[in-house]
Amino acid sequence: MQSSDIWLGPALQHGWIPILNSAPDYINGYDIPLTPLAEKILSMAGVKALRTLSTGEPGWLCHIEEKHYPLLWGNNPLAQLAEGTKVRLFKRGQQLIVTPDAITQWLQKPGLLEPEENVLPFGRWRNVGRYFSASGILPPLYGLQEPEPEQRVRQLHQFLLPFEQWLSNRFAMLASLPELLSFRRSIEQPPVLWGAQWPFTTVPLVDPQAEISAPIHAEYTEELKHEAERQGKDNEHELALLDWLLGYFGRERTPRILEQASEFNLDYLQVQRGWLSEQAEIGYGGSALRIGEISAPIKRIAARLGFGAKLFTLPAPPIPEERLKDLPFYLVEHWALLPERPNEQDQNIYPVTDISDKESLQPPAEIWLTLESGKLVRGQQIDLVLDIDDRPLLVTNLVITDIDDTRAMIKSDDYISLFSNWQLIVNALTNNTLHWRVSDLWLMEKSFAYQPEEVIGDGNEAWFMFDPLPPSFHEGDSLVLLQYEVAQNRRIITFAPAFSAVITELDPLNARLLLRCSEGETFPLPSPNFVWFPHDLTRDRFSFTVSLVFNRDVIFGSESLDKNTVIRWVRQVVDEEMPCHIRCWLHWFNMEDFRYLGDIWSRWQNNGEPHGDLAYQLLSLLSLGELPPRAGGLGVMHVATATELDTYADVDFYWQESSYERMKNADVLFTPASGTAAGLAIRHIARPAELEEFSDEDANWHEAYEDDLIRYKIHYITKSQSNSALLHDEQEHNDENN
């Protein structure tokens, strides 16, 4: 259907002539009057009179035969005039004899039209996106400029709107062309490629027609604006444009392997924009890995994988801690976590003579210890030894961050144990029972909980949970199962006879291993004192080695993804972008562990990468090592405070290992409700009935009743009195609460 079929208004089909004269009938023949010709001849300059005008027929008529048309003066008018037979020219009564060339010389030729130059004003930018509505420049006969148009004109406004919208969108696209073709792309830019703007501006002085058109289109203006913006988005075309621009740098757009997961649709486009805008910086950065900043290899890996737009929006170093907590993945250099090896020849105990700000109720951010004897070295680890009732209490593995003659500085923010034992440390200093020594236990092989999941066959093969699964494990490696007990002084660890198994299959995404023990052997029943240790402890895990930690719950959020294909592709991308002399471990953490690692890593980065508690937590999370086990139970752990109850007693689905580690580091006594993976139950103050049951005057009561105390989830701790006195103190505390 043509537009003219539904349009009933005026239409200019012949320029600006509304009605044409009737066309001559050349088929049947007709008569032409000669009077208009005579009038035209007499109006010519130089013609004073007309003697004769005749066609050989009577009257002032000229008959045109059928299927003919008239041609004035013949095919060659100048030759007809010069011949002097049909057209004769007289001057003063005498016939003129002329030639065609003479007539040509007297013909007046119109002069050439030379258009005036229209020069735009200098120093003014042209707004190519500014659109003037077409309804304001059409002829007035349409009535489009009337302030209160009638219904017929309103329909014409509506009829022209799609055409005006199309023009306005193209003006907007022309204005955005510098941005679309720019290498410096804005990541947050809306993906509107084809342009989308309303044809009528809201400023009447700029576009007077807007005031007339606004009430006509008021009912559907907003809806049409949203529709124009929706149709203006074309991610596929913009990605093709980005691919073309990346070709200038010898790069190409990354394959959209992860796009099946809904989280990466917009993120993928933003990553490609960021990659294009930072090609110069990324290329100049090369393969250098720099501590404390997002280096070029990390951004190249993010661009090649197609997610992680936040990496391209971070400010210049130093980066705020809150911006580092929510990165798409993390890169950690192993050597930066490795603590200094202690001096094994110096194992003497020396007194501590003074502590800065010891009057404070909480440890200051920087604690200066005045130490006697010993050789102080920056980065050295020391233990504080507190003698309480002839029982040593250790605050271990404190890293010296600065030295000044006989003083050593320790940052308290890196050690939770300083906060929980601050008053005990100050009291020991007052009683001259506070000493220090060089730490002899500074790093321990990472152990893994014994968590059988599924036994296969005759019992000599079973799946075990290792969450997160260490990348250092390979098929054919041997693991040793040990049963240990930690003594109260944390220095003696006894192991039962070893039980070994071989890794036959790995499932990194589900964080589990298939282990096979020797023929005739079966795996023992689960026990909290069973742990796995790697059999081969000679592998170097720190030299030229880094760890890349990914969130498997986000990357593999779509069931349609082939997980094995994605893992191989990620490994290929990492190997291609990392320097060839760097070995890279890939970790696949669950959501909770990934967030916990991000929190620890961001604090560690902003604190200047210290070798303290944060570094040890990263070592443990990356399966590189851990601190020797802390002492637990009597004399060490404390009743959970109100803040700690709010922090650690909130049981959620994801707490698992991360909450377990945080509670251990805070020395909060707790009992798993049903294994370490089913939730936590904080221990409580003994009730009166429980006090009567367990209040024995025997000095060794805690050994006899320890199992019952644990079974009833009763918290117990020794202070400076006997155990029975402590129970009475807790009775008084309970009575005060009641």
Buried (B, 14 or more C-beta within 10 A) or exposed (E): EEEEEEEEEEEEEEEEEEEEEEEEEEEEEBEBEBEEBEEEEEEEEEEEEEEEEEEEEEEBEBEBEEEEEEEEEEEEBBEBBBBEEEEEBEEEEEEEEBEBEEBEEEEEEEEEEEEEEEEEEEEEEEEBBBBBBBBBEBEEEBBBBEEEBEEEBBBBBEEBBEEBBEBBBBBBBEBBEEEBEEEEBEBEBEBBBBBBBBBBBEEEEEBBBBBBBBEBBEEEEEEBBEEBBEBBBBEEEBBEBBBEBBEEBEBEBBEEBBBBBEBBEEBBBBBBBBBBBBBEEBEEBEBEBEEBBBBBBBBBBBBBBBBBBBBBEBEEEEBEBEEBBEBBBBBBBBEBBBBBEBBEEBEEEBBBBEBBBBEEEEBBEBBBBBBEEBEBBEEBBBBBBBBBEEEBBBBBBBBBBEBEEBBBBBBBBBBBBBEBBBEBBBBBBEEEBBBBBBBBBBBBEBBBBBBBEEEEEEEBBBBBBBBBBBBBBEEEBEBBBBBBEBEBEBEEBEEEEEBBBBBEEBEBBBBBBBBBBEEEEEBEEEEEEBBBBBEEEEEEBBEEBBBBBBBBBBBBBEEEBEBEEBBEBBEEBBEEBBEEEBBBBBBBBBEBBBBBBBBBBBBBBBBEBBBBBBBBBBBBBBBBBBBBBBBBBBBBBBBBEEEBEEBBBEEEEBBBBBBBBBBBBBBBBBBEEEEBBEBBBBBBBBBEEBBEBBBBEEEEBBEEBBEEBBEBBBBBBBEEEBBBBBBEEBBEEBEEEE
